[in-house]
Amino acid sequence: NLGGACLNWGCIPTKALLKSAQVFEYLKHAEDYGLTVKDVDKDFDAVVKRSRNVADGMSKGVQFLMKKNKIDVIEGYGKLKTGKKIDVDGKEYSADHIIIATGARSRELPS
């Protein structure tokens, strides 16, 4: 997924979960702020769903920026070739600028 591990599974979803916990804590102490809130409860499934929606929305934002800036995203297994070319899953592409985004998992380099 565009955005990598941080945006999709790490930092961003975690911060969304923490924000829900913070809001829940504020609501439990609403009277300290002169506010009355009745029946404060939590729905963990809804909290997780919100976290996923936040991450999905940001990933779609990255996709939009790629499209807006006319950047083609090609997923697959690639090999660099000479002359500004790359082979991805058997199909050759050429461009003045090529970004190789390998993801968050380590890979063993071929010998």
Backbone as CSV, one residue per row, in Angstrom:
resi,resn,N_x,N_y,N_z,CA_x,CA_y,CA_z,C_x,C_y,C_z
1,ASN,0.842,-1.197,0.000,0.000,0.000,0.000,0.876,1.245,0.000
2,LEU,0.450,2.229,-0.781,1.199,3.482,-0.795,1.192,4.090,0.599
3,GLY,2.316,4.616,0.994,2.453,5.194,2.326,3.254,4.310,3.253
4,GLY,3.393,3.057,2.890,4.240,2.151,3.651,3.659,1.719,4.985
5,ALA,4.520,1.097,5.766,4.107,0.526,7.048,3.666,1.597,8.035
6,CYS,4.366,2.727,8.069,4.022,3.779,9.035,2.603,4.281,8.807
7,LEU,2.304,4.641,7.579,0.985,5.205,7.298,-0.115,4.153,7.449
8,ASN,0.119,2.950,6.980,-0.941,1.949,6.917,-1.104,1.098,8.172
9,TRP,-0.026,0.811,8.883,-0.127,-0.119,10.010,0.579,0.341,11.272
10,GLY,1.420,1.346,11.196,2.217,1.735,12.352,1.810,3.049,12.968
11,CYS,2.587,4.069,12.686,2.463,5.378,13.347,1.066,5.984,13.245
12,ILE,0.544,6.096,12.042,-0.714,6.819,11.832,-1.899,6.103,12.488
13,PRO,-2.110,4.803,12.239,-3.228,4.143,12.928,-3.071,4.159,14.450
14,THR,-1.833,4.042,14.928,-1.592,4.076,16.370,-1.972,5.430,16.950
15,LYS,-1.603,6.502,16.257,-1.965,7.841,16.732,-3.474,8.034,16.720
16,ALA,-4.162,7.459,15.741,-5.625,7.549,15.709,-6.227,6.812,16.906
17,LEU,-5.675,5.650,17.252,-6.147,4.913,18.432,-5.896,5.717,19.705
18,LEU,-4.720,6.318,19.798,-4.393,7.126,20.976,-5.312,8.338,21.095
19,LYS,-5.679,8.938,19.970,-6.584,10.093,19.999,-7.946,9.674,20.545
20,SER,-8.446,8.519,20.119,-9.722,8.027,20.651,-9.636,7.814,22.156
21,ALA,-8.521,7.264,22.625,-8.332,7.057,24.068,-8.293,8.395,24.797
22,GLN,-7.655,9.392,24.197,-7.578,10.721,24.800,-8.964,11.353,24.900
23,VAL,-9.748,11.271,23.829,-11.103,11.838,23.845,-11.951,11.122,24.893
24,PHE,-11.821,9.803,24.993,-12.562,9.038,25.993,-12.202,9.519,27.398
25,GLU,-10.923,9.737,27.630,-10.471,10.213,28.939,-11.031,11.607,29.232
26,TYR,-11.021,12.491,28.230,-11.607,13.830,28.404,-13.085,13.727,28.770
27,LEU,-13.812,12.860,28.074,-15.250,12.721,28.334,-15.516,12.201,29.745
28,LYS,-14.664,11.309,30.235,-14.838,10.790,31.597,-14.673,11.895,32.634
29,HIS,-13.936,12.949,32.275,-13.678,14.052,33.201,-14.327,15.347,32.719
30,ALA,-15.413,15.227,31.980,-16.084,16.406,31.420,-16.539,17.371,32.512
31,GLU,-16.956,16.835,33.656,-17.428,17.700,34.741,-16.330,18.644,35.224
32,ASP,-15.078,18.232,35.087,-13.961,19.112,35.456,-13.932,20.370,34.591
33,TYR,-14.582,20.296,33.439,-14.618,21.421,32.496,-15.979,22.120,32.498
34,GLY,-16.829,21.743,33.457,-18.150,22.345,33.539,-19.134,21.770,32.540
35,LEU,-18.869,20.573,32.064,-19.732,19.930,31.069,-20.358,18.680,31.666
36,THR,-21.561,18.386,31.216,-22.239,17.177,31.660,-22.343,16.215,30.485
37,VAL,-21.772,15.052,30.665,-21.833,14.003,29.651,-22.341,12.759,30.356
38,LYS,-23.396,12.170,29.796,-23.974,10.986,30.425,-23.623,9.737,29.626
39,ASP,-23.480,8.656,30.332,-23.279,7.342,29.720,-22.090,7.296,28.761
40,VAL,-20.931,7.698,29.238,-19.721,7.597,28.423,-19.333,6.129,28.344
41,ASP,-19.191,5.634,27.142,-18.838,4.237,26.935,-17.916,4.146,25.725
42,LYS,-17.359,2.985,25.528,-16.462,2.787,24.390,-16.934,1.608,23.544
43,ASP,-16.634,1.694,22.265,-16.926,0.629,21.312,-15.615,0.352,20.586
44,PHE,-14.897,-0.664,21.041,-13.555,-0.903,20.517,-13.562,-1.167,19.017
45,ASP,-14.573,-1.889,18.525,-14.654,-2.136,17.081,-14.756,-0.823,16.309
46,ALA,-15.543,0.125,16.823,-15.685,1.430,16.168,-14.388,2.230,16.255
47,VAL,-13.678,2.105,17.361,-12.395,2.796,17.521,-11.394,2.275,16.484
48,VAL,-11.325,0.961,16.327,-10.418,0.361,15.342,-10.843,0.752,13.928
49,LYS,-12.149,0.752,13.677,-12.652,1.143,12.351,-12.240,2.579,12.026
50,ARG,-12.354,3.482,12.999,-11.933,4.868,12.781,-10.442,4.926,12.468
51,SER,-9.651,4.168,13.195,-8.209,4.124,12.964,-7.896,3.675,11.535
52,ARG,-8.576,2.641,11.072,-8.384,2.142,9.700,-8.837,3.189,8.682
53,ASN,-9.952,3.873,8.966,-10.442,4.907,8.049,-9.459,6.069,7.932
54,VAL,-8.844,6.446,9.044,-7.836,7.515,9.017,-6.673,7.097,8.122
55,ALA,-6.162,5.885,8.327,-5.036,5.398,7.526,-5.427,5.265,6.056
56,ASP,-6.608,4.730,5.787,-7.062,4.571,4.400,-7.200,5.918,3.708
57,GLY,-7.728,6.897,4.424,-7.880,8.233,3.850,-6.542,8.853,3.495
58,MET,-5.559,8.663,4.358,-4.233,9.213,4.071,-3.567,8.471,2.918
59,SER,-3.763,7.161,2.838,-3.205,6.391,1.728,-3.827,6.839,0.407
60,LYS,-5.121,7.087,0.428,-5.789,7.603,-0.781,-5.256,8.986,-1.140
61,GLY,-4.887,9.765,-0.135,-4.282,11.069,-0.386,-2.950,10.937,-1.106
62,VAL,-2.153,9.943,-0.715,-0.881,9.695,-1.395,-1.148,9.262,-2.837
63,GLN,-2.142,8.384,-3.033,-2.507,7.956,-4.393,-2.919,9.156,-5.241
64,PHE,-3.712,10.053,-4.664,-4.150,11.253,-5.378,-2.955,12.110,-5.787
65,LEU,-2.018,12.309,-4.868,-0.840,13.120,-5.172,0.002,12.496,-6.281
66,MET,0.111,11.185,-6.286,0.845,10.509,-7.360,0.172,10.782,-8.703
67,LYS,-1.140,10.605,-8.734,-1.886,10.825,-9.978,-1.800,12.290,-10.411
68,LYS,-1.983,13.203,-9.471,-1.945,14.640,-9.760,-0.606,15.053,-10.359
69,ASN,0.458,14.454,-9.858,1.798,14.786,-10.329,2.278,13.877,-11.460
70,LYS,1.336,13.127,-12.028,1.608,12.255,-13.180,2.724,11.248,-12.899
71,ILE,2.657,10.655,-11.717,3.619,9.626,-11.327,2.924,8.273,-11.426
72,ASP,3.450,7.403,-12.282,2.901,6.056,-12.416,3.435,5.184,-11.290
73,VAL,2.546,4.453,-10.647,2.939,3.514,-9.606,2.827,2.120,-10.204
74,ILE,3.939,1.418,-10.240,3.981,0.081,-10.820,4.420,-0.867,-9.715
75,GLU,3.574,-1.808,-9.380,3.895,-2.754,-8.312,4.366,-4.064,-8.910
76,GLY,5.346,-4.670,-8.276,5.844,-5.956,-8.730,7.296,-6.126,-8.349
77,TYR,7.911,-7.140,-8.912,9.319,-7.419,-8.670,10.116,-6.834,-9.822
78,GLY,11.055,-5.946,-9.493,11.779,-5.228,-10.533,13.266,-5.491,-10.547
79,LYS,13.847,-5.229,-11.719,15.295,-5.298,-11.906,15.719,-4.055,-12.660
80,LEU,16.723,-3.375,-12.130,17.259,-2.207,-12.825,18.014,-2.663,-14.063
81,LYS,17.846,-1.890,-15.130,18.561,-2.164,-16.373,19.327,-0.906,-16.758
82,THR,20.166,-1.008,-17.728,20.919,0.156,-18.180,20.024,1.083,-18.994
83,GLY,20.437,2.346,-19.069,19.742,3.300,-19.933,18.400,3.765,-19.415
84,LYS,18.303,4.070,-18.119,17.062,4.587,-17.525,15.881,3.630,-17.730
85,LYS,16.148,2.356,-17.569,15.114,1.342,-17.768,15.016,0.455,-16.533
86,ILE,13.849,-0.127,-16.395,13.613,-1.080,-15.315,12.685,-2.166,-15.848
87,ASP,12.902,-3.376,-15.394,12.054,-4.503,-15.767,11.225,-4.856,-14.537
88,VAL,9.909,-4.841,-14.678,9.021,-5.207,-13.572,8.157,-6.371,-14.029
89,ASP,8.359,-7.502,-13.385,7.607,-8.717,-13.703,7.607,-9.012,-15.202
90,GLY,8.768,-8.835,-15.837,8.911,-9.180,-17.245,8.550,-8.085,-18.231
91,LYS,8.055,-6.965,-17.753,7.708,-5.852,-18.645,8.704,-4.715,-18.429
92,GLU,9.204,-4.171,-19.546,10.215,-3.122,-19.456,9.577,-1.735,-19.471
93,TYR,10.088,-0.871,-18.578,9.645,0.520,-18.488,10.878,1.409,-18.588
94,SER,10.673,2.627,-19.096,11.765,3.596,-19.105,11.224,4.940,-18.639
95,ALA,12.086,5.692,-17.971,11.698,7.012,-17.465,12.956,7.782,-17.111
96,ASP,12.839,9.099,-17.095,13.970,9.927,-16.680,14.260,9.756,-15.190
97,HIS,13.211,9.526,-14.403,13.359,9.373,-12.955,12.585,8.136,-12.515
98,ILE,13.238,7.290,-11.754,12.618,6.063,-11.252,12.797,6.031,-9.736
99,ILE,11.703,5.852,-9.020,11.748,5.714,-7.564,11.527,4.245,-7.242
100,ILE,12.425,3.682,-6.471,12.276,2.291,-6.054,11.879,2.299,-4.586
101,ALA,10.653,1.918,-4.308,10.137,1.872,-2.937,9.968,0.404,-2.568
102,THR,10.910,-0.112,-1.801,10.942,-1.545,-1.517,10.049,-1.970,-0.364
103,GLY,9.565,-1.020,0.409,8.731,-1.379,1.544,9.541,-1.519,2.818
104,ALA,8.866,-1.910,3.885,9.477,-1.927,5.209,10.150,-3.252,5.550
105,ARG,9.916,-4.269,4.766,10.507,-5.564,5.082,11.902,-5.672,4.480
106,SER,12.798,-6.261,5.228,14.154,-6.439,4.706,14.147,-7.529,3.640
107,ARG,15.053,-7.401,2.719,15.178,-8.375,1.642,16.646,-8.806,1.550
108,GLU,16.864,-10.036,1.178,18.222,-10.504,0.944,18.606,-10.128,-0.477
109,LEU,19.747,-9.487,-0.618,20.214,-9.090,-1.943,20.707,-10.314,-2.704
110,PRO,20.391,-10.371,-4.001,20.875,-11.516,-4.786,22.392,-11.445,-4.957
111,SER,23.012,-12.594,-5.105,24.475,-12.611,-5.263,24.868,-12.463,-6.716
